[in-house]
Every structure is written in structure tokens, then in C-alpha cells.
Amino acid sequence: MKIAEIITIGDELLIGQVIDTNSAWMGQKLNAIGVKVKQITSVSDDSIHILNALDEAKKRADLILITGGLGPTKDDITKVTLCKYFNSSLRFDAPSFEVITEIFKARGRDVSEINRKQAEVPSNCEVLLNQWGTAPGMWFEVDEKIFISMPGVPYEMKGIMENRVLPKLVSILNLPPIQHRTILTQGIGESNLSELIADWEDHLASHMKLAYLPSPGMVRLRITANGPDENVLRNQLDQEVEKLKTIANEYIYGYEDETLESIVGKLLREKGKTLATAESCTGGYIAHKITTVPGSSDYYIGSVVAYANRIKEEFLELDPEIFKTHGAVSEEAVSKMAENVRKKFSTDYAIACSGIAGPGGGTQEKPVGTVWLALATPSKIITRKLLLGRVRERVIMEASQHALNLLRKALLDLI
């Protein structure tokens, strides 16, 4: 298996001003083609640091991928540093300049001298044309090692990686067949899921590896298999997924890159049903997730973000007595929120939620992390009480996942 190392460049990464999402994405894509990422290193915008990182990576890896430091400003020094490292000088690349010119023309702007310099690249590199931005990618081969430098802007890096780098790596490297299956679960924590499927995991073949990938409100299971025959691997993984379904099917909601919002959207569209939401503690996050799906206007009608009790009373017509007797975070409150928003928006289904996201506001009876969900269907109202911990952002994200999964189960007649 080929070994890769990723080097990200930029002071903004080291001081936490920008979060490095590039490395995770690149690692996922490299793993999918059978390249193992051995190390990820972040370095400052300093020539000596970059040169040292390149030297160290060369000792460990066959493939070194670099992102960042390719902008037009003086603090972007990656190209000049690469010239030093590869004993080269800058040359002007006409195809890259054509792309830059077109980008500026589309924005009604002229190309300045500083932007023209973006088309300069080390003379001994192969240019990876960047049709998504102004900084070209660069490919070097030295001492049987491959060095690839790309912009740090995520959508530019992804464009170059998917359209230039990955196809070329697959074509020139003798990579072993590798297959993955990702199973998406909701409603069970990582440790409980591990206990549930322990016997199945223990009996996986030696050439298969299981990884647990938890995130707020869900756990992804990824099975990776290596072997000489891709078709055999594919069939073996399919068989293992079928075995897993017999054990944990009640928690499995999808596979690979599916999302709960896309799954419920597909079900709503297929059934010709509509949806509305009434949110309190999630502040519109459920609506946000639903509307990230293209075409969601086919089934999603709208939302009321009723954060204050006054809004719940005025817009959702909740009886003030509910707040006096049961409180805003209660089964009674969310039931009425769901029922009334469904009526107001004339939809088939409605989701409602109310909770204490924290960090303050909790009581002994209703601690921080308490969330009530309600789903109004054409025939009934389904409620759930959740205890989601004390981290505000996590409470909001988990509550939204639970709400969408509740709708999924109802649409499939599972509850």
C-alpha cells in the first residue's frame, strides 16, 4: 500500500482562525483509492518550517500532498519555497493565465499584476490546471516520490483533487483493490452499538477492518476490505452488511453518503406528502437541514421558530395554561406546537421541538440537555423525551437528527 502524508500551510490554521477541513476530506478520498495517510502536519507561513516538513515527510511517505500558501499576497510563500526545495525558478504558465483572465472577466474586473503572478509556477513542475480559482496546482516527481501542491481554499483544492490528482494517481500507481461500505445508524451510542454488534465484529475476516465514526446524533460504521479481487471484496462486504442488518436494523437509517434530510425528503416526495416545522431550542436548525436538499420546496412548506413563549402563544396558539402547568419544555407543549403548525400550514406532517440547550436554564427536574420532540401525522401525535448532555451545539445537532429520524420511521410505518 502506498503511504501518503498531508502538509497544510498557514498561520491561520495554527492559531485556530481557520479549521483544517481539507486534511479530513483528502484523507477520505485517498483511503478510498487504497492510499494510506500516515501523518498530517500543519506548519506556519515560514520557509524554513515548510522545507523541514517536506524533508521529514519525504522520509516517511511515497506521496506528499500540500495545501495552502498559494495566494497572491506576500505571506503566501509556498511557490517560492517549492522553488528552493526543488532547485527551480518560476516560469509563466499561459494556460493558467487564461483561466485567471476568464475568472476576472466574468466578474467584470481586469487582471492586476499581482494576480498575473498567480500564473507563475516552478519550472520543473507539471501544472494542475485550476478551473475553480486563480492558483494552479503543481505536481513534482523527485527520487521516486510524488509531491502535489494545491490551494488551501477548500472548493479549489477539491476541484483539483477530484479532477486532476485522484485520476492520475489511480492511473500511475499500482494500487491494491480496496472496497468500503458505510452504514449509518441513529438512536444508539457508540459504546452500546459496539456491544450490540460485538459478535458480528469478532467474526469479520482478517482482511476486513471496522471503524466507528461517531458524530452528534449518529454513528457511522465503515467496513474496509483489501484483497486481490475487487468483485470478491464487493460480494463479501454485501454479505457482511446483510448480517449486520439482522442485528441492528432498527438503528440503521442509510448507507454511504446519505443524510437523514435527503432520505426523509425522498420519502415525502415519493408519498406526495408535505411537512412543516415548529422549533424552539433548535432555532431553525431542523429547517436548515431539510432545506439543504435540492428540491425540498416540493414537500417542505415552512417553519415557525418560536423561541419565546409569547411567540408560541401568538403564532402557534398555545394555551398559556400549558406553560403554567407543564412548562415550555414538556410533552404537552410540543404536542400542541406540532398539531397547530400542521393545521396552520395545511401539511401532512409536522415536527416540533422544545428543550434546554444550555449551558444555563436547567433544573433538577429538567436538566440542561432535556429536549421534547413531537411529530404530528395525519392520524396521531408521536412524542419523545431526550436527554442530550450539556454541550449546547451538540444538543441542537442531536435533537435535529432525532427529529428527522422520527419522521423517517413514521413515513416507513415503523412507529
Buried (B, 14 or more C-beta within 10 A) or exposed (E): EBBBBBBBBBBBBBEEEBEBEBBEBBBEBBBEBBBBBBEBBBBBBBBEBBBEBBEBBBEEBBBBBBBBBBBBEEEBBBBBBBBBBBEBEBEEBEEBBEBBBEBBEEEEEEBEEEBBBBBBBBEBBEBBBBBBBBBBBBBBEEEEBBBBBBBBBEEBBBBBBEBBBBEBBEEEBEBEBBBBBBBBBBBBEBEEBBEBBEEBBEEBEEEBEBEBEEEBBBBBBBBBBBBEEEEEBBEBBEEBBEEBEEBBEEBBBBEEEEBBBBBBBBBBBEEEBBBBBBBBBBBBBBBBBBBEBEEBEEBBBBBBBBBEBEBBBEBBBBEEEBBEEEBBBBBBBBBBBBBBBBBBBEBBBBBBBBBBBBEEBBEEEBBBBBBBBBBBBEEEBBBBBBEBBBBBEBBBBBBBBBBBBBBBBBBEEEB
